[in-house]
Every structure is written in C-alpha cells, then in structure tokens.
Amino acid sequence: MTARWIDPAARTGPLQPFGREGESSTLELLERAVDEAGQRLVAAPAQARIQSNLATDLAQLLAPLRERAERAQLQASQRLSERGAAEAKALLETLQAQRNRVLEQSKVPMQSELDFAPEEKSQLDADRRYWSRWLVQVEQDLVQEPERIRSFYRVQTHRVEPLGIAYLWPVTG
C-alpha cells in the first residue's frame, strides 16, 4: 500500500492510500530508489522527523490496509473454493467411472467352461474377491473424499500484519 506522506503538522486528516495507478508509480520509484540505495543518505533531521511520526503513519494506514487485505482474502477464498469444488467433482467422476467398470466386469459370468489354466482361474477369483471389498470401500469414498478435498481448500485462518514501512524522500530534503 502506498500513500503520499504529509508532515503531521500540516495534515488535515489521516494519510490517504493511492489508487492502483498511483501505487504502481510509487512502487516503480521505490524500486529505483532501492537500486540507488547507499548513493545518497537522507539527512539526519529528516530521518528524525520521519521516525518520530512512524507509529502515527502506520496507524493511519492500517485500516485501509486491512480493508484491502479483506477484499484479497475474500477473492482468494472464493477462488480456492471454486478449485476445491472442481477437484472434488473430478474425483467423484473418476471414482464413479471406476466403480462402474468394476461393476460391469464383475457381472461377466465366470467362464468356467473355458479351459483356464489353474493360475488364471486363481487370479480371476482373487480379482473378484478384491472387487467386492473395493466396491464397499468406494461407496464410502464417494461420500467422504469429495468433502475432504473441498475442506482442504477452505481458508482456515488469515491475519494482516504490516511487515515494514518505506519512505521515499526527495533528494532535495
């Protein structure tokens, strides 16, 4: 968040954050200033003036920062919810398709009249036993897994804490 700094003695209200365009320009200036850091130092009286007003400046910008963060959090929550719903739907469709394939395969009668080798017949019997256990489990998965995926994408908590504050000070002081 960026705002034009006004000396507290001359302020008629709290600092007002810039809009997106003003913020973009300010961030470009900040990047250039950081690139040039160390070439010029802010005069000690100006540093003292800024530092003495730091807490006030931060307090005045905190409410608009929280408002912006709230909008971003709502947007992120919505997008995560949509993604969770899409992934839950895809999983549900996959499980249903697998269940349907197993059900179709298990309906095929045992072709005992064919001359299966003993190991082939043993494998087919093992497959059928597994399928019956799997069908019981997949019914539970069809209910539980999509909700588990949706809940994974729910925002559990959020917070806003300022990490720092930077001042762009004109070279002229």
MODELLER restraints for C-alpha pairs under 7 A, 6 or more apart:
rsr = mdl.restraints
at = mdl.atoms
rsr.add(forms.Gaussian(group=physical.xy_distance, feature=features.Distance(at['CA:1:A'], at['CA:17:A']), mean=6.58, stdev=0.5))
rsr.add(forms.Gaussian(group=physical.xy_distance, feature=features.Distance(at['CA:1:A'], at['CA:23:A']), mean=6.89, stdev=0.5))
rsr.add(forms.Gaussian(group=physical.xy_distance, feature=features.Distance(at['CA:1:A'], at['CA:65:A']), mean=6.72, stdev=0.5))
rsr.add(forms.Gaussian(group=physical.xy_distance, feature=features.Distance(at['CA:2:A'], at['CA:17:A']), mean=5.45, stdev=0.5))
rsr.add(forms.Gaussian(group=physical.xy_distance, feature=features.Distance(at['CA:2:A'], at['CA:18:A']), mean=5.71, stdev=0.5))
rsr.add(forms.Gaussian(group=physical.xy_distance, feature=features.Distance(at['CA:2:A'], at['CA:23:A']), mean=5.48, stdev=0.5))
rsr.add(forms.Gaussian(group=physical.xy_distance, feature=features.Distance(at['CA:2:A'], at['CA:26:A']), mean=6.91, stdev=0.5))
rsr.add(forms.Gaussian(group=physical.xy_distance, feature=features.Distance(at['CA:3:A'], at['CA:15:A']), mean=6.49, stdev=0.5))
rsr.add(forms.Gaussian(group=physical.xy_distance, feature=features.Distance(at['CA:3:A'], at['CA:16:A']), mean=5.68, stdev=0.5))
rsr.add(forms.Gaussian(group=physical.xy_distance, feature=features.Distance(at['CA:3:A'], at['CA:17:A']), mean=4.17, stdev=0.5))
rsr.add(forms.Gaussian(group=physical.xy_distance, feature=features.Distance(at['CA:3:A'], at['CA:18:A']), mean=5.13, stdev=0.5))
rsr.add(forms.Gaussian(group=physical.xy_distance, feature=features.Distance(at['CA:4:A'], at['CA:15:A']), mean=6.98, stdev=0.5))
rsr.add(forms.Gaussian(group=physical.xy_distance, feature=features.Distance(at['CA:5:A'], at['CA:15:A']), mean=6.79, stdev=0.5))
rsr.add(forms.Gaussian(group=physical.xy_distance, feature=features.Distance(at['CA:14:A'], at['CA:60:A']), mean=5.55, stdev=0.5))
rsr.add(forms.Gaussian(group=physical.xy_distance, feature=features.Distance(at['CA:15:A'], at['CA:60:A']), mean=5.99, stdev=0.5))
rsr.add(forms.Gaussian(group=physical.xy_distance, feature=features.Distance(at['CA:15:A'], at['CA:61:A']), mean=6.56, stdev=0.5))
rsr.add(forms.Gaussian(group=physical.xy_distance, feature=features.Distance(at['CA:30:A'], at['CA:168:A']), mean=6.75, stdev=0.5))
rsr.add(forms.Gaussian(group=physical.xy_distance, feature=features.Distance(at['CA:43:A'], at['CA:173:A']), mean=6.97, stdev=0.5))
rsr.add(forms.Gaussian(group=physical.xy_distance, feature=features.Distance(at['CA:66:A'], at['CA:160:A']), mean=6.48, stdev=0.5))
rsr.add(forms.Gaussian(group=physical.xy_distance, feature=features.Distance(at['CA:69:A'], at['CA:160:A']), mean=6.90, stdev=0.5))
rsr.add(forms.Gaussian(group=physical.xy_distance, feature=features.Distance(at['CA:77:A'], at['CA:154:A']), mean=6.86, stdev=0.5))
rsr.add(forms.Gaussian(group=physical.xy_distance, feature=features.Distance(at['CA:77:A'], at['CA:155:A']), mean=6.13, stdev=0.5))
rsr.add(forms.Gaussian(group=physical.xy_distance, feature=features.Distance(at['CA:80:A'], at['CA:153:A']), mean=5.42, stdev=0.5))
rsr.add(forms.Gaussian(group=physical.xy_distance, feature=features.Distance(at['CA:80:A'], at['CA:154:A']), mean=6.79, stdev=0.5))
rsr.add(forms.Gaussian(group=physical.xy_distance, feature=features.Distance(at['CA:81:A'], at['CA:150:A']), mean=6.92, stdev=0.5))
rsr.add(forms.Gaussian(group=physical.xy_distance, feature=features.Distance(at['CA:81:A'], at['CA:153:A']), mean=5.95, stdev=0.5))
rsr.add(forms.Gaussian(group=physical.xy_distance, feature=features.Distance(at['CA:81:A'], at['CA:154:A']), mean=6.32, stdev=0.5))
rsr.add(forms.Gaussian(group=physical.xy_distance, feature=features.Distance(at['CA:84:A'], at['CA:149:A']), mean=6.04, stdev=0.5))
rsr.add(forms.Gaussian(group=physical.xy_distance, feature=features.Distance(at['CA:84:A'], at['CA:150:A']), mean=4.51, stdev=0.5))
rsr.add(forms.Gaussian(group=physical.xy_distance, feature=features.Distance(at['CA:84:A'], at['CA:153:A']), mean=5.36, stdev=0.5))
rsr.add(forms.Gaussian(group=physical.xy_distance, feature=features.Distance(at['CA:85:A'], at['CA:150:A']), mean=5.86, stdev=0.5))
rsr.add(forms.Gaussian(group=physical.xy_distance, feature=features.Distance(at['CA:88:A'], at['CA:146:A']), mean=4.32, stdev=0.5))
rsr.add(forms.Gaussian(group=physical.xy_distance, feature=features.Distance(at['CA:88:A'], at['CA:149:A']), mean=5.75, stdev=0.5))
rsr.add(forms.Gaussian(group=physical.xy_distance, feature=features.Distance(at['CA:88:A'], at['CA:150:A']), mean=6.29, stdev=0.5))
rsr.add(forms.Gaussian(group=physical.xy_distance, feature=features.Distance(at['CA:89:A'], at['CA:146:A']), mean=6.95, stdev=0.5))
rsr.add(forms.Gaussian(group=physical.xy_distance, feature=features.Distance(at['CA:91:A'], at['CA:146:A']), mean=6.72, stdev=0.5))
rsr.add(forms.Gaussian(group=physical.xy_distance, feature=features.Distance(at['CA:92:A'], at['CA:142:A']), mean=6.14, stdev=0.5))
rsr.add(forms.Gaussian(group=physical.xy_distance, feature=features.Distance(at['CA:92:A'], at['CA:146:A']), mean=6.42, stdev=0.5))
rsr.add(forms.Gaussian(group=physical.xy_distance, feature=features.Distance(at['CA:95:A'], at['CA:142:A']), mean=6.79, stdev=0.5))
rsr.add(forms.Gaussian(group=physical.xy_distance, feature=features.Distance(at['CA:99:A'], at['CA:135:A']), mean=6.74, stdev=0.5))
rsr.add(forms.Gaussian(group=physical.xy_distance, feature=features.Distance(at['CA:102:A'], at['CA:131:A']), mean=6.71, stdev=0.5))
rsr.add(forms.Gaussian(group=physical.xy_distance, feature=features.Distance(at['CA:106:A'], at['CA:128:A']), mean=6.68, stdev=0.5))
